[in-house]
């Protein structure tokens, strides 16, 4: 009986802390640490680490909090890694990592402003199998040149690189970008030379971490022309430790065991037994034989009729002596392969073989796994990028807030110092006045004892004079003290007013930014819809003075655009006025031009549309309609006479004055009519009088074009 055993290796728990400090506040910035941190974090994500904590451009407090948090994460893990890129230095044999907000004016500040390397190393002590500290922190440090040496101990030197360190915990490695006491390059590329080599070699599946750092050393020496040599401190045990396990290669079942299982199932001979054999041994020569046995059981040979002897039916060959097929031999070579190309070639070579289906299924599984790995890598990269951008934004915000707080505290401190100095001067002046009074009193007493011989009147006068002088001095001292207090109070008021003015300016600036954003939003939407109303309401509520001109200009622009839209809207007064002028010119309208769509105007439009053969049920005066009217060069609507008038020679005259055709023709030959006499009289008048009348009559009676020859006959106009 067969027994199938499946051994699953326990998955290791791997965690990492990645820190990149480059935006230093008191020294020039480093360009690569932030990118180095993002690249290393992506490498750990792609390698399948359970937790990868990323910190970019962190200050002292954030750095310590990140280390404390990682201590908890690293507890009970199998592999814990800490990566740091940024400035580091050695002071008196102690290695320090520098936060971005560090102020290292002297060597005394390091204990408070920087992070001891030992603190970072101890954060990974909870890992059971490997504790790895990677430091790309041996750069040419500008703090060394600006730092004062205040500690007197001769052994307390300050060095730009990190000093040699020996880990006290077992299974701990500390990798330096450069050997102790030397410096490392920040690099001109996307990453520093050391980090570039780490990204290339550290997570190769199955590669021991010590061999990986050996490759890192060789590559950095090659990149830097042997100027920079990485170094690893610490030791590990005799076993191989890799950050990414080697891929598991399935073990082939020995041929003798497969043969024994086949012979056992052959003795049983049932279909279920052959199916169990295929489930245990799905590939190989014996698997093909097992499928043949299942096919034979599914389609048994029918029994021969009585009296018939089957002499030509061949006996099935012995399984032990059957020659393997060519596809079976080829499949034995590829059955455990992960080469998609080789599997594809097998399918093309043996497309009709049952093994081609198995090969195609394996190709599909391998392609799907590759797509999933690629999608996971893209997702991890995008998450790391967003995390880095968010961390950078938060750091910049914290920096601005800290600067504002420090500025406000400095102003308050100066105000307090000015007030205290004024009070001190006033107290000193009052004390000096008291001392002078006491000294004067002693002098008066001494003079009184020496001049007892003088008369009492002289003593009284002298005493009165002295008292008067003393009173004047006291008054002067009091006045000086009052003046000093007034100066101190004035300075305090000025400081308070300056602080209030700064706060008001900040408030006004914030208001201006808010109103600027709102104005940009309204402007981006344009004047259409409710844009003009919103801008009008906004202009009334505006408080930022510097935006008033821009708001007024934008409001005028919106109003002009609204006016243009209103003018181009159907039935607008402008379009109606233009249509009336054209209809009057074409003889379809006889009323005045007022820009109002009156019933008379509507009748004129319908009359025009009817003559043109267009629908006249709905009237809409649009720009296209006015353009169509303007294109008409001749009169369109015929002249219509009032009741009691008749049309004669394109002129409306009273009906009783109309003559028969023959008389009219004869009269025309013998004598001029009244209109011709009137025309001659008007010609005799001055041109200044005739011109306005001709214009007025032309408006009342538009021109009529006679025929298609192009000559115009002006009727009723006294030219």
C-alpha positions in Angstrom: 0.0 0.0 0.0 1.3 3.5 -0.9 1.8 6.4 1.6 2.2 10.0 0.3 4.1 12.3 2.6 4.0 16.2 2.2 6.5 18.2 4.2 5.9 22.0 4.4 8.8 24.1 5.7 7.9 26.7 8.3 7.8 30.2 6.9 10.3 32.6 8.5 9.1 35.9 9.9 11.2 38.7 8.5 11.0 42.4 9.5 12.9 45.6 8.5 13.3 49.2 9.5 14.5 51.6 6.8 15.6 55.2 7.6 16.9 57.8 5.1 18.0 61.3 6.3 19.1 63.8 3.7 17.2 67.1 4.2 19.4 68.4 7.1 18.5 71.8 8.5 21.8 73.2 9.6 24.2 71.7 7.0 24.0 71.1 3.2 21.5 68.4 2.2 22.3 65.0 0.9 20.6 64.0 -2.4 20.6 60.2 -2.2 19.4 59.0 1.3 15.7 59.4 0.6 16.0 57.6 -2.8 18.2 54.9 -1.2 15.6 54.3 1.6 12.8 54.0 -0.9 14.8 51.6 -3.1 15.8 49.4 -0.1 12.2 49.3 1.2 11.0 48.2 -2.2 13.7 45.5 -2.2 12.5 44.1 1.1 8.8 44.3 0.0 9.6 42.4 -3.2 11.5 39.8 -1.1 8.3 39.1 0.9 9.2 40.7 4.2 6.3 40.7 6.6 6.8 44.2 7.9 8.9 47.1 6.3 8.8 50.3 8.3 10.1 53.4 6.2 11.1 56.7 7.8 12.4 59.6 5.6 14.0 62.8 6.9 13.2 62.2 10.6 14.1 64.4 13.5 15.4 63.4 16.9 12.1 62.5 18.5 10.7 60.7 15.4 13.9 58.7 15.1 13.7 57.5 18.6 10.0 56.6 18.3 10.7 54.6 15.2 13.4 52.7 16.9 11.1 52.0 19.9 8.3 50.8 17.6 10.7 48.5 15.7 11.9 46.9 19.0 8.4 45.6 19.5 8.1 44.4 15.9 11.4 42.6 15.9 10.6 40.6 19.0 10.0 36.9 18.2 11.0 37.5 14.5 13.4 35.2 12.7 15.3 37.9 10.8 15.4 41.6 11.7 17.2 44.2 9.5 17.8 47.9 10.1 19.0 50.1 7.2 20.2 53.7 7.7 21.4 56.2 5.1 22.5 59.7 6.2 25.2 61.4 8.3 27.1 59.6 11.0 30.2 60.4 13.1 32.4 59.1 15.9 33.0 61.1 19.1 35.3 59.7 21.8 34.9 56.1 20.6 31.0 56.4 20.4 29.3 56.2 17.1 26.3 58.5 16.5 23.6 58.7 13.7 22.5 62.3 13.0 18.7 63.3 12.7 17.8 66.1 10.3 17.1 68.6 13.0 20.3 68.1 15.0 22.2 71.2 16.2 25.8 70.0 16.9 27.5 73.3 17.9 30.0 71.3 20.1 30.9 67.8 21.0 28.8 68.1 24.1 25.6 68.3 22.0 26.0 64.8 20.5 24.5 62.9 23.5 21.3 65.0 23.3 21.0 65.8 19.6 22.2 62.5 18.0 21.2 58.8 18.2 23.9 56.4 19.5 24.5 53.5 17.2 24.2 51.0 20.1 20.5 52.1 20.4 19.9 51.1 16.8 21.7 47.8 17.1 19.8 46.8 20.3 16.5 47.4 18.6 17.0 44.1 16.6 18.0 41.9 19.6 14.6 40.2 19.7 15.3 38.3 16.4 16.0 34.6 16.8 18.1 33.8 13.7 19.8 36.9 12.3 20.2 40.5 13.3 21.6 42.7 10.5 22.4 46.4 10.7 23.3 48.1 7.3 24.8 51.6 7.6 25.4 53.8 4.6 26.5 56.6 7.0 30.2 57.1 6.5 29.9 60.2 4.3 32.1 63.3 4.5 30.4 64.9 7.4 30.2 68.7 7.6 29.3 68.7 11.3 33.0 67.8 12.0 34.4 71.1 10.6 31.8 73.3 12.4 31.7 71.6 15.8 33.6 73.1 18.8 35.7 70.8 21.0 34.6 71.6 24.6 35.3 68.3 26.3 38.8 68.3 27.7 39.4 64.6 27.6 42.3 63.9 25.2 40.7 60.7 24.0 37.5 62.4 22.9 38.3 63.0 19.3 35.7 63.7 16.6 35.9 61.8 13.3 33.9 62.1 10.1 33.4 58.3 9.6 32.1 55.7 12.0 34.5 53.9 14.4 35.1 50.2 14.6 32.4 48.3 16.5 32.1 44.7 17.8 28.6 43.4 18.3 28.0 41.9 21.7 25.0 39.8 20.7 25.3 36.6 18.8 24.2 36.1 15.2 24.6 39.9 14.6 26.3 41.6 11.6 26.9 45.3 11.2 27.7 46.3 7.6 29.5 49.6 7.0 29.5 51.4 3.6 33.2 52.1 4.3 35.8 50.7 6.6 36.0 52.2 10.1 37.6 55.7 10.0 37.1 56.3 6.3 34.3 58.0 4.4 31.8 56.8 1.7 30.6 58.6 -1.4 27.1 59.9 -1.7 27.2 59.2 -5.4 25.9 61.1 -8.4 23.4 58.4 -9.6 20.0 57.3 -8.5 21.5 55.6 -5.4 24.9 55.7 -3.6 27.5 53.1 -4.7 27.1 51.0 -1.5 23.3 50.9 -1.8 23.4 50.1 -5.5 25.5 47.0 -4.7 23.3 46.1 -1.8 20.2 46.2 -4.0 21.9 44.0 -6.6 23.2 41.2 -4.3 21.5 41.1 -0.9 18.2 39.3 -1.8 19.5 36.7 -4.3 17.5 33.6 -3.4 19.6 31.1 -1.5 22.7 33.3 -1.3 24.3 33.4 2.1 24.3 36.9 3.6 28.1 36.8 4.2 28.7 35.9 0.5 26.3 38.6 -0.5 28.3 41.3 1.4 31.4 39.9 -0.2 30.0 40.6 -3.6 28.9 44.1 -2.4 32.5 44.8 -1.3 33.9 43.7 -4.7 31.4 45.8 -6.6 31.8 49.0 -4.5 35.6 48.7 -4.9 35.1 48.5 -8.7 32.7 51.4 -8.9 34.8 53.8 -6.7 38.2 52.9 -8.1 39.2 51.2 -4.8 38.6 54.5 -2.9 35.8 53.0 -0.8 35.9 49.5 0.8 32.8 48.3 2.7 33.3 46.3 5.8 31.2 43.8 7.9 31.7 43.4 11.7 30.3 40.5 13.7 30.0 36.8 13.1 27.5 34.1 12.4 27.3 30.3 13.0 28.3 27.6 10.6 25.0 27.3 8.8 24.0 29.1 5.6 21.7 32.1 6.3 20.0 33.8 3.3 17.5 36.7 3.4 15.5 35.0 0.6 15.2 31.2 0.7 16.4 29.2 -2.3 13.5 27.8 -4.5 12.4 24.4 -3.5 13.2 21.7 -6.0 10.9 18.7 -5.9 12.6 15.4 -5.4 12.0 12.6 -7.9 10.5 9.4 -6.6 13.0 6.5 -7.1 12.3 4.4 -10.1 12.3 1.2 -8.1 9.5 2.6 -5.8 7.4 3.6 -8.8 7.9 0.1 -10.3 6.9 -1.6 -7.0 3.7 0.5 -6.7 2.9 -0.3 -10.4 3.3 -4.0 -9.8 1.1 -3.8 -6.7 -1.7 -2.0 -8.6 -1.3 -4.4 -11.5 -2.1 -7.3 -9.2 -5.2 -5.5 -7.9 -6.3 -4.6 -11.5 -9.2 -2.3 -10.7 -9.9 1.1 -12.2 -9.9 2.8 -8.8 -6.4 1.3 -8.1 -5.0 2.7 -11.3 -6.5 6.1 -10.6 -4.8 6.2 -7.1 -1.5 5.2 -8.8 -1.8 8.2 -11.3 -2.6 10.6 -8.4 0.7 9.5 -6.8 2.8 9.3 -10.0 1.2 11.6 -12.6 4.2 11.6 -15.0 6.7 9.1 -16.4 6.7 5.8 -18.3 4.6 3.9 -15.7 2.0 6.7 -15.6 1.5 6.2 -19.4 1.1 2.4 -18.8 -1.4 3.1 -16.1 -3.5 5.3 -18.4 -3.5 2.5 -21.0 -4.8 0.1 -18.4 -7.6 2.5 -17.4 -8.5 2.9 -21.1 -8.6 -0.9 -21.5 -10.9 -1.2 -18.5 -13.2 1.5 -19.9 -13.5 -0.2 -23.3 -13.3 -4.0 -22.7 -13.0 -6.4 -25.8 -16.4 -8.2 -26.5 -16.6 -12.0 -26.1 -16.4 -14.2 -29.2 -19.6 -16.1 -30.4 -19.8 -19.8 -29.7 -17.7 -21.9 -32.2 -15.5 -18.9 -33.1 -11.8 -18.9 -32.2 -9.9 -15.5 -31.9 -6.5 -16.4 -33.2 -5.5 -12.9 -34.4 -6.0 -11.0 -31.1 -2.5 -10.0 -29.9 -1.7 -10.5 -26.2 -0.8 -7.3 -24.3 2.9 -7.0 -23.8 4.5 -7.4 -20.5 4.7 -4.0 -18.7 8.3 -4.7 -17.7 9.5 -5.2 -21.2 7.6 -2.3 -23.1 9.8 0.3 -24.8 9.1 3.9 -23.7 7.7 6.3 -26.3 9.7 9.3 -27.5 7.4 11.9 -25.9 7.6 9.9 -22.6 11.4 10.1 -22.7 11.3 13.8 -23.5 8.7 14.5 -20.8 10.9 12.7 -18.2 13.5 15.4 -18.8 11.0 18.3 -18.5 8.4 17.0 -16.0 9.9 19.1 -13.2 11.2 22.0 -15.3 10.0 25.7 -14.9 11.4 26.7 -18.3 8.4 28.0 -20.2 10.3 28.0 -23.5 11.3 24.3 -23.2 7.7 23.3 -22.2 6.3 25.2 -25.2 8.7 23.5 -27.6 7.5 20.1 -26.2 3.9 21.1 -26.9 4.8 22.1 -30.5 6.7 18.9 -31.0 4.1 16.5 -29.6 0.8 18.3 -30.0 -1.3 15.1 -30.1 0.3 13.6 -27.0 -1.7 13.5 -23.7 1.5 14.9 -22.1 1.1 18.0 -24.2 -2.0 18.9 -22.2 0.0 18.6 -18.9 2.8 20.7 -20.3 0.4 23.4 -21.4 -1.2 23.4 -18.0 2.2 23.9 -16.4 3.0 26.7 -18.9 -0.3 28.5 -17.9 0.5 28.2 -14.2 4.1 29.5 -14.6 2.8 32.5 -16.7 0.2 33.3 -14.2 2.7 33.2 -11.4 5.0 35.6 -13.3 2.1 38.1 -13.9 1.2 38.0 -10.2 4.8 38.7 -9.1 5.0 41.6 -11.5 1.7 43.1 -10.3 2.8 42.7 -6.7 6.1 44.4 -7.4 4.4 47.3 -9.0 2.0 47.6 -6.1 4.8 47.6 -3.6 6.8 50.2 -5.5 3.8 52.5 -5.7 3.1 52.1 -2.0 6.7 52.9 -1.1 6.7 56.0 -3.4 3.5 57.3 -1.8 4.8 56.6 1.7 8.0 58.5 0.9 6.1 61.5 -0.5 3.8 61.6 2.5 6.7 61.4 4.9 8.5 64.2 3.1 5.3 66.4 3.2 4.8 65.8 6.9 8.5 66.5 7.6 8.2 69.9 5.8 5.0 70.7 7.6 6.6 69.9 11.0 9.6 72.0 10.1 7.5 75.0 9.2 5.5 74.7 12.4 8.7 74.4 14.5 10.1 77.5 12.9 7.0 79.5 13.6 7.0 78.4 17.3 10.7 79.3 17.7 10.2 82.7 16.1 7.2 83.4 18.4 9.2 82.3 21.5 12.2 84.4 20.5 10.0 87.5 20.2 8.4 86.9 23.6 11.8 86.3 25.2 13.1 89.6 23.8 10.1 91.4 25.1 10.5 89.9 28.6 14.2 90.8 28.6 13.5 94.4 27.6 10.9 94.7 30.3 13.2 93.2 32.9 16.1 95.5 31.8 13.8 98.6 32.2 12.7 97.5 35.7 16.3 96.9 36.6 17.4 100.4 35.5 14.5 102.0 37.4 15.4 100.1 40.6 19.1 101.1 40.2 18.1 104.7 39.8 15.9 104.6 42.9 18.7 102.9 44.9 21.2 105.5 43.8 18.9 108.3 44.9 18.5 106.7 48.3 22.2 106.4 48.7 22.7 110.1 47.8 20.1 111.1 50.3 21.8 109.2 53.1 25.2 110.6 52.1 23.9 114.1 52.1 22.3 113.6 55.5 25.6 112.5 56.9 27.4 115.5 55.4 24.8 117.9 56.8 25.3 116.4 60.3 29.1 116.7 60.0 28.8 120.3 58.9 26.5 121.1 61.7 29.0 119.8 64.2 31.9 121.8 62.6 30.0 125.1 62.3 28.4 125.4 65.7 29.9 128.8 65.9 27.8 130.2 63.1 24.6 131.9 63.8 21.3 130.0 64.0 20.0 132.2 61.1 22.8 131.2 58.8 22.4 127.5 59.8 18.7 127.7 59.1 19.2 129.3 55.7 21.9 126.8 54.8 19.8 123.9 56.0 16.8 125.3 54.0 19.0 125.5 50.9 20.3 122.0 51.4 16.8 120.7 51.9 15.6 122.5 48.8 18.5 121.0 46.8 17.7 117.5 48.3 14.1 117.9 47.3 15.1 118.9 43.8 17.4 115.8 43.6 14.6 113.6 44.9 12.2 115.0 42.4 14.7 114.5 39.7 15.3 110.9 40.8 11.6 110.2 40.9 11.2 111.8 37.4 14.1 109.7 36.1 12.5 106.6 37.5 9.1 107.5 36.1 10.8 108.1 32.7 12.6 104.8 32.9 9.3 103.0 33.7 7.6 104.8 30.9 10.3 103.7 28.5 10.0 100.1 29.7 6.2 100.2 29.3 6.5 101.7 25.9 9.0 99.0 24.8 6.7 96.3 26.2 3.7 97.8 24.4 5.7 98.0 21.2 6.7 94.3 21.5 3.1 93.3 22.2 2.0 95.4 19.2 4.6 93.8 17.0 3.5 90.4 18.1 -0.1 91.2 17.5 0.8 92.8 14.1 2.6 89.6 13.2 -0.4 87.5 14.2 -2.7 89.7 12.3 -0.5 89.6 9.2 -0.4 85.8 9.4 -4.2 85.8 9.7 -4.6 88.1 6.8 -2.2 86.0 4.7 -4.2 82.8 5.5 -7.4 84.7 4.6 -5.8 85.9 1.4 -4.7 82.3 0.5 -8.2 81.0 1.2 -9.9 83.8 -0.8 -7.3 83.3 -3.6 -8.2 79.6 -3.8 -11.9 80.4 -3.9 -11.3 83.0 -6.6 -9.3 80.5 -8.6 -12.1 78.0 -8.3 -14.7 80.6 -9.5 -12.5 81.8 -12.3 -11.8 78.2 -13.5 -15.6 77.5 -13.8 -16.1 80.6 -16.0 -18.9 83.2 -16.2 -21.5 80.7 -17.5 -24.2 79.4 -15.3 -24.0 80.9 -11.8 -20.3 82.0 -12.2 -21.2 85.8 -12.5 -23.5 85.6 -9.4 -20.9 83.7 -7.4 -18.2 86.2 -8.3 -20.5 89.1 -7.4 -21.2 87.7 -4.0 -17.5 86.9 -3.5 -16.5 90.5 -4.4 -18.9 91.9 -1.8 -17.5 89.5 0.9 -13.8 90.0 -0.1 -11.5 91.1 2.8 -8.1 90.7 1.1 -7.1 94.1 -0.2 -4.5 92.9 -2.7 -7.1 90.7 -4.5 -9.6 93.6 -4.9 -8.1 94.7 -8.3 -8.0 91.2 -9.6 -11.5 90.6 -8.5 -12.7 93.8 -10.1 -11.0 92.9 -13.4 -12.4 89.4 -13.3 -15.9 90.7 -12.5 -15.7 93.1 -15.5 -14.6 90.3 -17.7 -17.5 88.0 -16.5 -20.0 90.9 -17.0 -18.7 91.5 -20.6 -18.9 87.8 -21.3 -22.5 87.6 -19.9 -23.4 90.7 -22.0 -22.0 89.1 -25.1 -23.9 85.9 -24.4 -27.1 87.8 -23.8 -26.7 89.8 -27.0 -26.2 86.5 -29.0 -29.2 84.8 -27.3 -32.3 84.3 -29.5 -34.8 87.2 -29.4 -32.3 89.5 -27.6 -32.9 93.3 -28.1 -29.7 93.6 -30.1 -30.7 90.8 -32.5 -34.3 92.1 -32.8 -33.1 95.6 -33.5 -30.8 94.3 -36.3 -33.6 92.2 -37.7 -36.0 95.2 -37.7 -33.4 97.3 -39.6 -33.0 94.6 -42.3 -36.8 93.9 -42.6 -37.3 97.7 -43.0 -34.7 97.7 -45.8 -36.4 94.7 -47.5 -39.8 96.3 -47.4 -41.4 93.9 -44.9 -41.6 96.3 -41.9 -42.9 99.8 -41.7 -42.8 100.5 -37.9 -39.9 102.1 -36.0 -36.8 100.2 -34.9 -37.0 99.7 -31.1 -35.4 96.3 -30.4 -38.7 94.9 -29.1 -40.3 91.8 -30.7 -43.7 93.5 -31.2 -46.7 91.9 -33.0 -45.9 94.2 -36.0 -42.3 92.9 -36.1 -43.6 89.3 -35.7 -46.0 89.8 -38.7 -43.1 91.2 -40.8 -41.0 88.2 -40.0 -43.8 85.8 -40.8 -44.4 87.7 -44.1 -40.7 87.3 -45.0 -40.7 83.6 -44.1 -43.9 83.0 -46.1 -42.5 84.7 -49.2 -39.3 82.6 -48.8 -41.3 79.4 -48.5 -40.1 78.7 -45.0 -42.2 77.7 -41.9 -43.6 80.7 -40.1 -45.4 79.1 -37.1 -42.5 79.6 -34.7 -40.6 82.9 -34.7 -37.1 83.0 -33.3 -34.7 85.9 -34.0 -31.2 84.4 -34.1 -27.9 85.5 -35.5 -28.3 83.2 -38.4 -31.6 84.7 -39.3 -30.2 88.3 -39.2 -27.3 87.1 -41.4 -29.8 85.6 -43.9 -31.6 89.0 -44.0 -28.4 90.9 -44.5 -27.5 88.7 -47.5 -30.7 89.9 -49.4 -29.6 92.8 -51.6 -33.0 93.6 -53.1 -36.5 94.2 -51.9 -38.3 91.1 -50.8 -41.8 92.1 -49.6 -44.1 93.9 -52.2 -45.5 97.4 -51.3 -48.9 97.2 -49.6 -51.4 100.2 -49.8 -53.8 101.2 -47.1 -57.6 101.0 -47.5 -58.8 103.6 -50.1 -55.4 103.7 -51.9 -54.2 102.0 -55.0 -50.8 101.1 -56.4 -49.7 103.2 -59.3 -46.1 103.1 -60.6 -45.0 101.4 -57.3 -46.6 104.4 -55.4 -49.7 104.3 -53.2 -52.1 107.1 -54.3 -55.8 107.8 -53.5 -58.1 105.5 -55.5 -60.2 108.4 -57.0 -57.1 109.8 -58.6 -56.2 106.7 -60.6 -56.8 107.4 -64.4 -57.5 104.9 -67.1 -54.4 103.5 -68.7 -54.8 105.4 -72.0 -55.4 108.7 -70.3 -52.5 108.2 -68.0 -50.2 107.4 -70.9 -51.5 110.4 -72.9 -51.2 112.7 -70.0 -47.7 111.4 -69.4 -46.7 112.5 -72.9 -48.4 115.9 -72.9 -47.8 117.3 -69.4 -45.9 116.4 -66.3 -47.8 115.0 -63.3 -48.0 116.6 -59.9 -45.2 114.3 -58.5 -42.8 115.5 -61.2 -43.6 119.1 -60.5 -43.0 118.5 -56.8 -39.7 116.9 -57.6 -38.6 119.9 -59.6 -39.7 122.2 -56.8 -37.6 120.2 -54.3 -34.6 120.3 -56.5 -34.7 124.1 -56.4 -34.5 124.0 -52.6 -31.1 124.1 -50.9 -29.3 120.8 -50.6 -29.1 121.1 -46.8 -32.9 120.9 -46.7 -33.4 118.2 -49.3 -31.0 115.7 -47.9 -32.8 115.1 -44.5 -36.1 114.8 -46.3 -34.7 112.3 -48.9 -33.3 110.2 -46.0 -36.7 110.3 -44.2 -38.6 109.3 -47.3 -36.1 106.5 -48.1 -36.8 105.1 -44.6 -40.6 105.3 -45.2 -40.5 103.8 -48.7 -37.6 101.3 -49.3 -36.1 100.9 -52.8 -37.5 98.5 -55.3 -35.3 96.8 -57.9 -36.9 96.7 -61.3 -36.0 93.6 -63.1 -32.8 91.6 -63.0 -30.6 93.9 -65.0 -29.1 95.5 -61.9 -30.5 99.1 -62.3 -32.5 100.4 -59.4 -35.5 102.8 -59.6 -36.0 104.8 -56.4 -39.7 105.5 -55.8 -40.8 108.2 -53.5 -37.4 109.6 -52.7 -36.6 113.2 -53.7 -33.0 112.8 -54.8 
